[in-house]
Amino acid sequence: MSLRLRKRLGDLLVDANIITQNDLDLALEKHQQTGRKLGDTLINMGFLTETKMLQFLAQQLGIALVDLTKVDIDRDNISLLSEVNARRLRALVLGRQGDTVRVVMSDPADLTSQEAVFDLLHDYRVELVIAPERQLLAAFDRYYRRTKEIASFAEQLKAEHQSDQGFSYGMEDTDKEKVTVVKLINSLFEDAIQVGASDIHIEPDADVLRIRQRIDGVLHETLLKESSVSAALVLRLKLMSGLDISEKRLPQDGRFNIKVRDHSVDVRISTMPIQHGESVVMRLLDQSAGILSLDEIGMPADLVERFRRQLKRPHGMLLVTGPTGSGKTTTLYGALNELNKPGKKLITAEDPVEYRLPRVNQVQVNNRIGLTFSSILRTFLRQDPDVILIGEMRDQETVEIGLRAALTGHLVLSTLHTNDAIDSALRMIDMEAPGYLVASSVRAVLAQRLVRRICPDCIEDDVLEESQLTWIETRFPAHEKQIFKHGRGCHSCNFSGYKGRIGVFELLEMRQNMMDALRENNAVLFTQLARKSEGYKPLIESAMELALSGKTSIDEVLILGEGDILDDL
């Protein structure tokens, strides 16, 4: 039986004194211009909150308002509504008891969608409840996973092409087999994009095929029984990336672009021979997401301002440091985006080129033909650049050419794999760059890490262990009585307690006394002066500030400060 409002929604809200008649008139005018639902228009115009709207609708329709992050959802019955219909109607089956199904909708007052749900579930008695739309959208991505679909395609592929010797690794596959493996690959990528994975790992083992996705820096594993399909899977991925399909003994690297729903995804692929076949790792770069500005990467406002001042220098070297996967590329591209003006010539040497920028001359390193960082840099200086980006300082020659370019009127951006900002200048000296050259060229070093953000849907007070309390008392005595937060774990974050990541930064700006210490190759004095320099705040302190504000947990701070902990011990 359909649920109906007694009067039009806008009139009911006015009668309940939730909005004024003037508010309604303005919203109706906007509603006619945009075609969006009146409720959404009222919320977007700030006349009431989504929570207030949902509470009002629930009361008027006589149904329950639920929090999907705290509701147990029966995964076995979700498929009663297909994903297409669920997303179209903004409806999700929460569970079934006998012939009654409980369905949550974001707008059960929409009679067209409501009637469609009743028609699709005509074999059942439907009990409607209401929940915020953002929770529903997150639930769609979480529960309409491609896991079963992937397993089904793998099983189908195995049945289509199996012999005593397993899969033939050649070009004689039938069209039917090609279609199945393409469907399997598309499902892999759709699932990865849906859950926000940064990498896909395909690892054949003796009895299973492991598919692992890196989400928020942590790998999540799916096992497929059809381990023999890995050969066909790798073959198709090699063809897509233009690799040598006959070479299975040596590692290979390549890239390709794939369209997944509305996302244009650049895929960097690396293959490596292992005991039971070839392991494949694919890094996913979502080109549709665009390049983040410096204001969007999570850097504190005061630090952004200081970093921007360094970018305005006409010459000198700026380094961004941190381990692999710490967001260095995101920061550098944000900096390039700010510098990318018609009046400046920008050239980059990258391995690989991750995002393509207009007006920027980007060069892909190719060591096989001698196109190395150092050889590209020597050519760069004859191309009249204003700004040079060196993807990574890997050897003495690249370091020295980069430093000299910074001395001769160029702004040079680059990366190093070091633990913190202070270590970076010393690392260049360890790579046999003269101390006077480092002191004269390097202007600032930005070090960064990524820590996991506490899930906002299940955040709660954390009960710390004795070892954690002892460390805080030793390292941050002023905060020993502070109440920290953590994620309890819920459906929204797949019971991890975390959703998304946030950057932790430290910026070291070179001062004259620090330059003098480098010229004298006095590493101890340089370190002491750097730690006391104006504006310098170590990574561990920046991470602790995030924990104090409830954005991350003390566990994430401890992981970041492992070296710091060892020093204390």
JOPE-V131083 format. One record per backbone hydrogen bond with DSSP energy under -0.5 kcal/mol. NH is the residue of the N-H (numbers start at 1). CO is the residue of the C=O. E is the energy in kcal/mol with one decimal. If there is no record, write none. Layout:
BEGIN
NH_CO_E / NH_CO_E
END
This chain:
BEGIN
12_8_-2.2 / 13_9_-2.3 / 14_10_-1.9 / 15_11_-2.7 / 16_12_-1.8 / 17_14_-1.8 / 18_13_-2.4 / 19_13_-1.1 / 24_20_-2.1 / 25_21_-2.4 / 26_22_-2.4 / 27_23_-2.4 / 28_24_-2.8 / 29_25_-1.9 / 30_26_-2.1 / 31_27_-3.0 / 32_28_-2.0 / 33_29_-1.3 / 34_30_-2.4 / 35_31_-2.5 / 41_37_-2.3 / 42_38_-2.6 / 43_39_-2.0 / 44_40_-2.8 / 45_41_-2.0 / 46_43_-1.4 / 47_42_-2.2 / 48_42_-0.7 / 53_49_-2.2 / 54_50_-2.7 / 55_51_-2.5 / 56_52_-2.1 / 57_53_-2.6 / 58_54_-2.7 / 59_55_-2.0 / 60_56_-2.6 / 61_57_-2.7 / 62_58_-1.1 / 63_58_-2.0 / 66_64_-0.6 / 66_130_-2.9 / 68_66_-0.7 / 70_67_-2.0 / 73_71_-0.6 / 74_72_-0.5 / 74_94_-2.8 / 75_73_-1.0 / 77_74_-1.3 / 78_74_-0.5 / 78_75_-0.7 / 80_77_-1.7 / 81_78_-1.8 / 86_82_-2.8 / 87_83_-2.7 / 88_84_-2.1 / 89_85_-2.7 / 90_86_-1.0 / 91_86_-1.9 / 92_104_-2.2 / 94_92_-0.6 / 94_102_-3.2 / 95_102_-1.1 / 97_100_-2.9 / 100_97_-1.8 / 101_125_-2.4 / 102_95_-2.6 / 103_101_-0.6 / 103_127_-2.7 / 104_92_-2.8 / 105_129_-2.2 / 106_90_-1.5 / 110_107_-1.8 / 111_109_-1.2 / 114_110_-2.6 / 115_111_-2.8 / 116_112_-1.8 / 117_113_-2.1 / 118_114_-2.1 / 119_115_-2.4 / 120_116_-2.4 / 121_117_-1.8 / 122_119_-1.2 / 124_121_-2.1 / 125_99_-3.4 / 126_124_-0.6 / 127_101_-2.8 / 128_126_-0.6 / 129_103_-2.2 / 130_64_-2.5 / 131_105_-1.5 / 136_132_-1.6 / 137_133_-2.8 / 138_134_-1.9 / 139_135_-2.0 / 140_136_-2.3 / 141_137_-1.7 / 142_138_-1.7 / 143_139_-3.0 / 144_140_-2.2 / 145_143_-1.3 / 150_146_-3.2 / 151_147_-2.3 / 152_148_-2.4 / 153_149_-2.5 / 154_150_-2.3 / 155_151_-2.2 / 156_152_-2.4 / 157_153_-2.8 / 158_154_-2.2 / 159_155_-2.0 / 160_156_-1.9 / 161_157_-1.5 / 166_163_-1.3 / 170_168_-1.0 / 178_174_-2.2 / 179_175_-2.4 / 180_176_-1.9 / 181_177_-2.5 / 182_178_-2.2 / 183_179_-2.2 / 184_180_-2.3 / 185_181_-2.3 / 186_182_-2.7 / 187_183_-2.3 / 188_184_-2.0 / 189_185_-2.3 / 190_186_-2.7 / 191_187_-2.4 / 192_188_-2.0 / 193_189_-2.6 / 194_190_-2.2 / 195_191_-1.6 / 196_192_-0.5 / 196_193_-0.8 / 197_192_-2.9 / 198_214_-2.8 / 199_214_-0.7 / 200_282_-2.3 / 201_212_-3.4 / 202_280_-3.3 / 203_201_-0.6 / 203_210_-2.8 / 205_208_-2.8 / 209_224_-2.8 / 210_203_-2.6 / 210_208_-0.5 / 211_209_-0.5 / 211_222_-3.0 / 212_201_-2.7 / 212_210_-0.6 / 213_220_-2.5 / 214_199_-2.0 / 215_213_-0.8 / 215_218_-3.0 / 218_215_-1.7 / 220_213_-2.7 / 222_211_-2.5 / 224_209_-2.4 / 227_225_-2.1 / 229_226_-1.6 / 230_227_-1.5 / 231_228_-0.8 / 233_229_-2.1 / 234_230_-2.9 / 235_231_-2.3 / 236_232_-2.2 / 237_233_-2.1 / 238_234_-2.5 / 239_235_-2.2 / 240_236_-2.2 / 241_237_-1.5 / 242_239_-0.9 / 243_238_-2.5 / 245_243_-0.8 / 247_244_-0.9 / 248_246_-0.8 / 252_271_-1.3 / 254_269_-2.4 / 255_241_-0.6 / 256_267_-1.9 / 258_265_-2.6 / 260_258_-0.6 / 260_263_-2.9 / 261_259_-0.6 / 263_260_-2.9 / 265_258_-2.8 / 265_263_-0.7 / 266_264_-0.5 / 266_285_-2.9 / 267_256_-3.5 / 268_266_-0.5 / 268_283_-2.4 / 269_254_-2.6 / 269_267_-0.6 / 270_281_-2.2 / 271_252_-2.9 / 272_279_-2.1 / 274_277_-2.9 / 277_274_-1.4 / 279_272_-3.2 / 280_202_-2.5 / 281_270_-2.4 / 282_200_-2.8 / 283_268_-2.7 / 284_198_-2.7 / 285_266_-2.9 / 285_283_-0.5 / 286_284_-0.6 / 287_264_-2.2 / 287_285_-1.1 / 288_264_-0.9 / 289_286_-0.8 / 290_287_-1.0 / 296_293_-1.4 / 297_293_-0.7 / 299_294_-0.6 / 304_300_-2.4 / 305_301_-2.1 / 306_302_-1.7 / 307_303_-2.6 / 308_304_-2.6 / 309_305_-1.6 / 310_306_-1.4 / 311_307_-1.8 / 312_308_-1.1 / 313_310_-1.4 / 316_410_-2.0 / 317_441_-2.6 / 318_412_-2.9 / 319_444_-2.1 / 320_414_-2.4 / 321_446_-2.8 / 322_416_-1.4 / 326_323_-1.3 / 331_327_-1.9 / 332_328_-2.6 / 333_329_-2.7 / 334_330_-1.8 / 335_331_-2.1 / 336_332_-2.8 / 337_333_-2.3 / 338_334_-1.3 / 339_335_-1.8 / 340_336_-1.5 / 341_339_-1.7 / 344_341_-2.1 / 346_344_-0.6 / 346_359_-0.5 / 347_387_-2.2 / 348_361_-2.8 / 349_389_-2.6 / 350_363_-2.8 / 351_352_-0.7 / 354_352_-0.7 / 357_355_-0.5 / 360_357_-1.1 / 361_346_-2.5 / 362_360_-1.0 / 363_348_-2.5 / 365_350_-2.8 / 365_363_-0.5 / 366_371_-2.4 / 369_366_-1.2 / 370_367_-1.3 / 371_366_-2.3 / 372_370_-1.7 / 376_372_-2.5 / 377_373_-2.4 / 378_374_-1.8 / 379_375_-1.2 / 380_376_-2.4 / 381_377_-1.6 / 382_379_-1.8 / 383_380_-2.6 / 385_380_-0.5 / 386_345_-2.7 / 387_345_-2.3 / 388_411_-2.8 / 389_347_-2.4 / 390_388_-0.5 / 390_413_-3.1 / 391_349_-3.4 / 391_389_-0.6 / 393_415_-2.3 / 394_392_-0.9 / 399_395_-2.2 / 400_396_-2.6 / 401_397_-2.4 / 402_398_-2.3 / 403_399_-2.5 / 404_400_-2.5 / 405_401_-2.2 / 406_402_-1.7 / 407_403_-1.0 / 408_404_-1.1 / 409_406_-0.5 / 410_405_-1.2 / 411_386_-2.3 / 412_316_-2.8 / 412_410_-0.7 / 413_388_-3.0 / 414_318_-1.8 / 415_390_-0.7 / 416_320_-1.1 / 418_416_-1.2 / 424_420_-0.8 / 424_421_-0.6 / 425_421_-0.8 / 426_422_-1.0 / 427_423_-2.5 / 428_424_-1.7 / 429_425_-1.2 / 430_426_-2.2 / 431_427_-1.6 / 432_429_-1.8 / 433_428_-2.1 / 438_434_-2.0 / 439_435_-2.6 / 440_436_-1.8 / 441_437_-1.2 / 442_438_-2.3 / 443_317_-2.9 / 444_317_-1.2 / 445_508_-2.4 / 446_319_-3.4 / 447_445_-0.6 / 447_506_-2.8 / 448_321_-1.8 / 449_504_-2.1 / 451_502_-2.6 / 453_500_-2.8 / 454_551_-2.4 / 455_497_-2.1 / 458_455_-1.1 / 460_486_-2.5 / 462_484_-3.1 / 464_462_-0.8 / 469_465_-2.3 / 470_466_-2.3 / 471_467_-2.0 / 472_468_-2.4 / 473_469_-2.4 / 474_470_-1.8 / 475_471_-3.4 / 476_472_-2.4 / 479_476_-2.2 / 480_477_-1.2 / 482_479_-1.5 / 484_482_-0.7 / 486_460_-2.3 / 488_458_-2.8 / 488_486_-0.5 / 491_69_-0.7 / 494_491_-1.2 / 495_490_-3.2 / 496_493_-1.4 / 499_453_-2.7 / 502_451_-2.8 / 504_449_-2.6 / 506_447_-2.2 / 508_445_-2.9 / 508_506_-0.5 / 509_507_-0.6 / 510_443_-2.2 / 515_511_-2.2 / 516_512_-2.3 / 517_513_-1.6 / 518_514_-1.9 / 519_515_-2.2 / 520_516_-1.4 / 521_518_-1.7 / 522_517_-2.8 / 523_521_-1.1 / 526_522_-2.2 / 527_523_-2.3 / 528_524_-2.1 / 529_525_-2.7 / 530_526_-2.6 / 531_527_-2.2 / 532_528_-1.1 / 533_529_-0.5 / 533_530_-1.1 / 536_533_-1.6 / 541_538_-0.7 / 542_538_-1.8 / 543_539_-2.6 / 544_540_-1.9 / 545_541_-1.8 / 546_542_-1.5 / 547_543_-1.9 / 548_544_-2.6 / 549_545_-1.6 / 550_547_-1.2 / 551_546_-2.5 / 552_546_-0.9 / 557_553_-1.4 / 558_554_-2.4 / 559_555_-2.1 / 560_556_-2.1 / 561_557_-2.1 / 562_559_-1.2 / 565_561_-2.8 / 566_562_-2.2 / 567_563_-2.0 / 568_564_-1.9 / 569_565_-2.0
END
